[in-house]
Amino acid sequence: MYEVLGLFILFVVGIMLLPEGGHPAHMELFGEQITPMSTTTFYFVIIVLVLTDLVQTRYRRKIMARKQLQSQTAT
């Protein structure tokens, strides 16, 4: 569960590092100059990822508790 969150964070860090290295080298992609991602955007993405994971974990626990309660009442 947290492995996927960690992979997404590593993916975002990798995406952030590409423009950081491409900007000083004056690289272009599809005719447009590469500009680095702002740190505000980076932190926003990380916060959204963590909040999404927290909401998903709570929802999953609630669903599992309901299923467990239903299976106990059925027997």
C-alpha positions, 0 to 999 in steps of 0.5 A: 500500500505504501510501496505505491505511494513511494514509487509515485513520489520517486516518479515525481522526483525524477520528473522534477530532476529532468527539467532541472538538468535540462534547463542549464543545458538549454535543451528543447522539447518539441521546439519549446525550451525546458523550464524547471518545475517550481518547488511549490508545485512539487510540494503540492503534488506530494501533499495531494499524493499523501492525502489521496493515500490517506483517504483511500486507506480510510475508505478501504478500512471502512469497506473491510469492516463492513464486510467483516460485520456482514460475514459475522451477522450472516453466520 
